[in-house]
Amino acid sequence: MNVAGFQRMRPTAWIATYKGFATGRMIKYEVQGVAPADKILIADFGEPNWRSWRVLQVKNGRSTGRIGNFDSADAALASVPDPY
């Protein structure tokens, strides 16, 4: 994925199922391609049948707080301004 100049989202957390580790749906991503001192995290705070993706931006060690209530991780990523 390449949105707003970012290279891609790297999965960092998921819900495990009875079938094994890392087999459930993704619930958290870290956005790749940001400055080394910064982070952009995208996480799903919703329920299994209801999605609520939110964005957490960290610039120079300071959080901007969680923003958004998006239906997908892609929509959450698209909401991040360029430059973030």
Contacts in CASP RR format, 6 or more apart in sequence:
PFRMAT RR
TARGET T0000
AUTHOR 0000-0000-0000
METHOD contacts of the structure
MODEL  1
MNVAGFQRMRPTAWIATYKGFATGRMIKYEVQGVAPADKILIADFGEPNW
RSWRVLQVKNGRSTGRIGNFDSADAALASVPDPY
1 8 0 8 1.000
1 9 0 8 1.000
1 74 0 8 1.000
1 77 0 8 1.000
2 8 0 8 1.000
3 74 0 8 1.000
3 77 0 8 1.000
3 78 0 8 1.000
3 80 0 8 1.000
4 77 0 8 1.000
4 78 0 8 1.000
4 80 0 8 1.000
4 81 0 8 1.000
4 82 0 8 1.000
4 84 0 8 1.000
5 33 0 8 1.000
5 82 0 8 1.000
6 31 0 8 1.000
6 32 0 8 1.000
6 33 0 8 1.000
6 34 0 8 1.000
6 40 0 8 1.000
6 77 0 8 1.000
6 80 0 8 1.000
7 32 0 8 1.000
7 33 0 8 1.000
8 31 0 8 1.000
8 32 0 8 1.000
8 33 0 8 1.000
9 29 0 8 1.000
9 30 0 8 1.000
9 31 0 8 1.000
9 32 0 8 1.000
9 42 0 8 1.000
9 73 0 8 1.000
9 77 0 8 1.000
10 29 0 8 1.000
10 30 0 8 1.000
10 31 0 8 1.000
10 32 0 8 1.000
11 26 0 8 1.000
11 28 0 8 1.000
11 29 0 8 1.000
12 28 0 8 1.000
12 29 0 8 1.000
12 30 0 8 1.000
12 41 0 8 1.000
13 26 0 8 1.000
13 27 0 8 1.000
13 28 0 8 1.000
13 43 0 8 1.000
14 22 0 8 1.000
14 23 0 8 1.000
14 24 0 8 1.000
14 25 0 8 1.000
14 26 0 8 1.000
14 27 0 8 1.000
14 28 0 8 1.000
15 24 0 8 1.000
15 25 0 8 1.000
15 27 0 8 1.000
16 22 0 8 1.000
16 23 0 8 1.000
16 24 0 8 1.000
17 23 0 8 1.000
17 24 0 8 1.000
25 44 0 8 1.000
25 48 0 8 1.000
26 44 0 8 1.000
26 73 0 8 1.000
27 43 0 8 1.000
27 44 0 8 1.000
28 41 0 8 1.000
28 42 0 8 1.000
28 43 0 8 1.000
28 44 0 8 1.000
29 41 0 8 1.000
29 42 0 8 1.000
29 43 0 8 1.000
29 73 0 8 1.000
30 39 0 8 1.000
30 40 0 8 1.000
30 41 0 8 1.000
30 42 0 8 1.000
31 39 0 8 1.000
31 40 0 8 1.000
31 41 0 8 1.000
31 42 0 8 1.000
31 77 0 8 1.000
31 80 0 8 1.000
34 40 0 8 1.000
34 84 0 8 1.000
37 59 0 8 1.000
37 60 0 8 1.000
37 61 0 8 1.000
38 57 0 8 1.000
38 58 0 8 1.000
38 59 0 8 1.000
38 60 0 8 1.000
38 61 0 8 1.000
38 84 0 8 1.000
39 56 0 8 1.000
39 57 0 8 1.000
39 58 0 8 1.000
40 55 0 8 1.000
40 56 0 8 1.000
40 57 0 8 1.000
40 58 0 8 1.000
40 80 0 8 1.000
40 84 0 8 1.000
41 55 0 8 1.000
41 56 0 8 1.000
41 58 0 8 1.000
42 53 0 8 1.000
42 54 0 8 1.000
42 55 0 8 1.000
42 56 0 8 1.000
42 73 0 8 1.000
42 76 0 8 1.000
42 77 0 8 1.000
43 53 0 8 1.000
43 54 0 8 1.000
43 56 0 8 1.000
44 51 0 8 1.000
44 52 0 8 1.000
44 53 0 8 1.000
44 73 0 8 1.000
45 52 0 8 1.000
45 53 0 8 1.000
45 54 0 8 1.000
45 66 0 8 1.000
46 52 0 8 1.000
51 70 0 8 1.000
51 71 0 8 1.000
51 72 0 8 1.000
52 69 0 8 1.000
52 70 0 8 1.000
53 68 0 8 1.000
53 69 0 8 1.000
53 70 0 8 1.000
53 71 0 8 1.000
53 72 0 8 1.000
53 73 0 8 1.000
53 75 0 8 1.000
53 76 0 8 1.000
54 66 0 8 1.000
54 67 0 8 1.000
54 68 0 8 1.000
54 69 0 8 1.000
54 70 0 8 1.000
54 76 0 8 1.000
55 66 0 8 1.000
55 67 0 8 1.000
55 68 0 8 1.000
55 76 0 8 1.000
55 77 0 8 1.000
55 79 0 8 1.000
55 80 0 8 1.000
56 63 0 8 1.000
56 64 0 8 1.000
56 65 0 8 1.000
56 66 0 8 1.000
56 67 0 8 1.000
57 63 0 8 1.000
57 64 0 8 1.000
57 65 0 8 1.000
57 67 0 8 1.000
57 80 0 8 1.000
57 84 0 8 1.000
58 64 0 8 1.000
59 84 0 8 1.000
67 79 0 8 1.000
68 76 0 8 1.000
68 79 0 8 1.000
70 76 0 8 1.000
70 79 0 8 1.000
END
